[in-house]
Amino acid sequence: MDSVALACFALPVTALQYGLLRLRGRREDRWYRTAAKRCAALARDPYHAAADRWWPEDDIQAAAARLLLDGLATVNHRGNLALTAAGSDPARGAGHPLPDALLATLRRRTASAALGNLLLHDTALRGAREEFHAAYRARLMPQLPRPPRDLGCLGAIGLLLLVAEMSFTTAALFDRFPHGPANWAAAAATGLALLAQIHWLDRFSPQQDAGRPDPLANWLTLMGPHPALTELAARDPESAARLRVSRMRTRRRRNRGRTRRHRTPAEAGSPV
């Protein structure tokens, strides 16, 4: 096949490929901006934003900080959480499902306990935490725009046609030795077009989208630490430090929440 005619065929195909790539990129950028704006308008719950953070700043830590700030619980130097008189009142609540779940957990116990112990051993608290986040995601996700989809079967057919075109162009390029400057220039342009088409296959692959961050996760990360943790650290740094100790303690106490029986002086002095 004549090199000039081959170049006139390969170059427009290459230009069409990169035009499609540019259109796809613009469509995905438009979707990402729309999703990010929608997340900024909807993802307002700081407890859900703190769900995937490391334990000093996660949602359970923030829930405990809210109880301390509201005067519903206290934490001692060993990191044990205990209810105050206001926290023991069944009519009082924290105003949010997660602090309310932690408050209900403390009310079920008859002795103080560390936050790490509660989270590790109390199935009701873990269940309430998972239920809250699942319900929040279920309310939020349908309101986000759907990501752009590929062409499905049409895309697969187009890919097969492209592979056939590349095979035909490669065979035609090496079928005849070019003669003259025009043919040499056309053959070089065709070879560059083939290399560009191969590079396009890598650019157009679905794996290229894996590096794009999820708009919801990205927005939740940008929200920063929970306001209750920031406020507690500013108002009462000692309680904030004790709360971190409370999260690190995961061993059960020997009474496991049961009220200790105080020994009488006679019992204390009697031999064991």
PATORNU-649316 format. One line per 10 residues: number of its first residue (from 1); for each residue y, z, x of C-alpha. Coordinates in Angstrom, 3 decimals. Layout:
<rs>
NUM = Y/Z/X | ... .
</rs>
This chain:
<rs>
1 = 0.000/0.000/0.000 | 3.492/-0.804/1.255 | 5.144/2.246/2.857 | 8.491/1.671/1.144 | 6.877/1.454/-2.303 | 4.824/4.534/-1.521 | 7.953/6.465/-0.551 | 9.693/5.327/-3.743 | 6.763/6.866/-5.646 | 6.276/10.111/-3.661 .
11 = 9.913/11.172/-3.314 | 10.750/11.232/-7.066 | 7.547/13.162/-7.764 | 8.572/15.744/-5.174 | 12.071/15.975/-6.616 | 10.585/16.486/-10.084 | 8.360/19.296/-8.795 | 11.236/21.219/-7.250 | 13.335/20.619/-10.342 | 10.611/22.288/-12.413 .
21 = 10.492/25.142/-9.905 | 14.227/25.627/-10.229 | 14.042/25.631/-14.030 | 11.230/28.173/-13.928 | 13.211/30.415/-11.603 | 16.287/30.265/-13.840 | 14.192/31.094/-16.905 | 12.613/34.097/-15.196 | 15.969/35.313/-13.892 | 17.405/35.090/-17.408 .
31 = 14.458/37.054/-18.793 | 14.773/39.723/-16.094 | 18.503/40.219/-16.718 | 17.910/40.475/-20.460 | 15.056/42.955/-19.979 | 17.127/45.056/-17.572 | 20.023/45.227/-20.055 | 17.637/46.153/-22.853 | 16.084/48.894/-20.710 | 19.544/50.247/-19.910 .
41 = 20.270/50.442/-23.640 | 16.923/51.916/-24.730 | 15.351/53.892/-21.864 | 17.542/56.958/-22.206 | 14.996/59.782/-22.167 | 15.228/61.499/-18.751 | 11.832/63.173/-19.203 | 10.118/59.789/-19.470 | 12.104/58.562/-16.473 | 10.807/61.508/-14.429 .
51 = 7.171/60.983/-15.441 | 6.121/59.079/-12.309 | 8.164/61.068/-9.814 | 6.633/63.386/-7.233 | 6.127/66.947/-8.416 | 9.423/68.557/-7.276 | 11.273/66.196/-9.646 | 8.727/65.207/-12.297 | 8.850/65.767/-16.056 | 6.920/69.054/-16.139 .
61 = 9.161/70.521/-13.453 | 12.177/69.414/-15.483 | 10.721/70.950/-18.659 | 10.297/74.303/-16.891 | 13.856/74.064/-15.564 | 15.127/73.481/-19.097 | 13.354/76.636/-20.320 | 14.973/78.633/-17.518 | 18.420/77.225/-18.244 | 18.106/77.956/-21.969 .
71 = 17.034/81.533/-21.310 | 13.615/81.016/-22.886 | 11.623/81.818/-19.745 | 11.996/83.468/-16.353 | 10.271/82.950/-13.015 | 9.610/85.750/-10.540 | 9.404/85.679/-6.746 | 5.697/84.762/-6.893 | 6.415/81.736/-9.105 | 4.981/83.187/-12.316 .
81 = 6.627/82.007/-15.525 | 7.090/84.519/-18.312 | 8.749/84.373/-21.717 | 11.993/86.138/-22.465 | 12.716/87.832/-25.768 | 14.317/84.614/-26.995 | 11.357/82.554/-25.828 | 8.925/84.795/-27.698 | 10.744/84.101/-30.953 | 8.695/81.448/-32.838 .
91 = 11.877/80.140/-34.451 | 13.381/79.155/-31.096 | 12.648/75.789/-29.543 | 13.766/73.761/-26.562 | 14.708/70.666/-28.562 | 12.382/68.239/-26.792 | 8.608/67.662/-27.038 | 7.850/68.387/-23.377 | 9.738/71.696/-22.994 | 8.442/72.668/-26.438 .
101 = 4.862/71.984/-25.280 | 5.373/74.135/-22.190 | 6.950/76.853/-24.321 | 3.980/76.771/-26.700 | 1.631/77.066/-23.719 | 3.409/80.179/-22.475 | 3.303/81.675/-25.982 | -0.463/81.209/-26.139 | -0.901/83.330/-23.037 | -0.744/87.105/-22.808 .
111 = 0.351/87.197/-19.164 | 2.667/85.226/-16.915 | 1.310/82.205/-15.067 | 2.347/79.694/-12.431 | 3.405/76.219/-13.495 | 0.810/74.515/-11.300 | -1.894/76.676/-12.847 | -0.804/75.746/-16.373 | -0.690/72.036/-15.658 | -4.077/72.047/-13.958 .
121 = -6.040/74.192/-16.407 | -4.308/73.902/-19.790 | -5.704/70.844/-21.575 | -3.325/71.224/-24.526 | -0.298/70.934/-22.233 | -1.713/67.861/-20.504 | -2.579/66.312/-23.860 | 0.930/66.905/-25.220 | 2.410/65.388/-22.074 | 0.267/62.252/-22.297 .
131 = 0.904/61.909/-26.022 | 4.673/62.074/-25.543 | 4.752/59.388/-22.850 | 2.342/57.133/-24.752 | 4.421/57.393/-27.927 | 7.630/56.720/-26.012 | 6.200/53.609/-24.362 | 4.855/52.418/-27.720 | 8.354/52.678/-29.213 | 10.074/51.061/-26.249 .
141 = 7.845/48.158/-25.223 | 8.033/46.124/-28.486 | 11.826/46.114/-28.172 | 11.771/44.541/-24.716 | 11.798/40.738/-24.429 | 8.460/39.171/-23.660 | 8.090/37.720/-20.176 | 8.025/33.923/-19.930 | 4.559/32.432/-20.055 | 3.094/29.520/-18.165 .
151 = 2.099/26.256/-19.858 | -1.575/27.152/-20.199 | -3.751/24.057/-20.619 | -0.804/21.718/-20.076 | -0.084/23.425/-16.798 | -3.690/23.038/-15.681 | -3.629/19.335/-16.595 | -0.367/18.912/-14.694 | -1.862/20.605/-11.648 | -4.874/18.267/-11.741 .
161 = -2.555/15.260/-11.979 | -0.562/16.561/-9.017 | -3.698/16.982/-6.906 | -4.746/13.440/-7.834 | -1.289/12.137/-6.890 | -1.400/13.927/-3.539 | -4.864/12.561/-2.802 | -3.816/9.036/-3.711 | -0.603/9.256/-1.653 | -2.443/10.610/1.392 .
171 = -5.088/7.882/1.223 | -2.447/5.162/0.774 | -0.341/6.530/3.618 | -3.178/6.240/6.143 | -4.554/3.045/4.680 | -2.132/0.726/6.476 | -0.355/1.062/9.822 | 3.438/0.770/9.263 | 5.364/-2.040/10.957 | 9.092/-2.093/11.491 .
181 = 11.754/0.615/11.308 | 11.961/0.572/7.504 | 8.217/1.095/7.081 | 8.180/3.830/9.718 | 11.058/5.654/8.010 | 9.373/5.290/4.612 | 6.066/6.590/6.029 | 7.828/9.582/7.591 | 9.605/10.321/4.299 | 6.293/10.107/2.432 .
191 = 4.649/12.498/4.895 | 7.481/14.999/4.498 | 7.215/14.651/0.728 | 3.496/15.490/0.912 | 4.224/18.570/3.003 | 6.870/19.623/0.493 | 4.385/19.183/-2.353 | 1.860/21.393/-0.577 | 4.572/24.017/-0.062 | 5.480/23.706/-3.747 .
201 = 1.941/24.678/-4.734 | 2.376/27.983/-2.915 | 5.836/28.575/-4.403 | 4.642/27.854/-7.934 | 1.557/30.091/-7.786 | 1.455/33.175/-10.067 | 1.125/35.452/-7.029 | 4.770/34.768/-6.221 | 5.778/36.819/-9.280 | 3.925/39.904/-8.042 .
211 = 6.842/40.937/-5.840 | 9.298/41.037/-8.751 | 9.742/44.663/-9.887 | 9.050/45.656/-13.442 | 12.450/45.952/-15.178 | 11.523/49.141/-17.020 | 10.082/50.872/-13.947 | 13.050/49.731/-11.868 | 15.542/51.107/-14.377 | 13.723/54.432/-14.672 .
221 = 13.777/54.757/-10.898 | 17.530/54.175/-10.803 | 18.172/56.982/-13.312 | 17.889/59.617/-10.576 | 16.650/63.222/-10.833 | 16.426/64.960/-14.176 | 19.715/66.650/-15.200 | 17.963/69.989/-15.814 | 16.725/70.109/-12.210 | 20.162/69.256/-10.874 .
231 = 21.837/71.855/-13.088 | 19.340/74.578/-12.182 | 19.744/73.895/-8.461 | 23.519/74.202/-8.839 | 23.590/77.269/-11.120 | 20.639/79.261/-9.781 | 19.259/78.004/-6.462 | 16.942/81.014/-6.191 | 15.222/80.216/-9.493 | 14.982/76.560/-8.478 .
241 = 13.207/77.583/-5.260 | 10.905/79.915/-7.191 | 10.092/77.111/-9.609 | 8.971/74.913/-6.716 | 6.716/77.746/-5.556 | 5.399/78.013/-9.118 | 4.369/74.379/-9.095 | 2.441/74.781/-5.847 | 0.337/77.668/-7.148 | -2.766/76.370/-8.900 .
251 = -5.243/79.264/-8.570 | -6.059/81.289/-11.660 | -5.298/84.965/-11.757 | -8.281/87.217/-12.178 | -7.342/88.275/-15.711 | -6.799/84.589/-16.671 | -4.034/85.428/-19.078 | -5.602/88.556/-20.549 | -3.614/91.782/-20.624 | -4.618/94.117/-17.818 .
261 = -5.961/97.527/-18.820 | -3.926/100.176/-17.087 | -6.055/102.919/-15.581 | -5.253/106.522/-16.393 | -4.546/108.987/-13.554 | -7.977/110.563/-14.130 | -9.675/107.143/-13.825 | -7.640/106.306/-10.773 | -8.738/109.498/-8.983 | -12.387/109.297/-9.967 .
271 = -14.830/107.757/-7.441 | -16.084/104.269/-8.145 .
</rs>
